[in-house]
Amino acid sequence: MCLAIPATVSFITDNRMAQVDMRGVTRTVSLDLVPEAEVGSWVLVHAGYAIQVVDEQYANETWDLLLEMGEALSPEDAELLNASAAAAMAEDPQA
């Protein structure tokens, strides 16, 4: 399953790499796939790439759904998901 997370673009370097903010979590991602993105834009981030520019309403609705899904997880499933995310981050800190 693929999942793209909404983020705001905080700054952009000369080589189209950007620091993005995902509700307090910052990552460096490539903007190669979204040349129209600029500082302040909302983008969907997947696997180290911004893949689409979206509006703020869409981003907030997506965050609401993600949070709702997280609340629906059993404690065991949440623990498994957190362990999986931690393992992925250990393999690729840019993810």
Secondary structure as UniProt FT lines:
FT   STRAND          5..12
FT   TURN            14..15
FT   STRAND          17..22
FT   TURN            23..24
FT   STRAND          25..30
FT   TURN            32..33
FT   TURN            35..36
FT   TURN            39..40
FT   STRAND          42..46
FT   TURN            47..48
FT   STRAND          49..54
FT   HELIX           56..72
FT   HELIX           75..91
FT   TURN            93..94
//
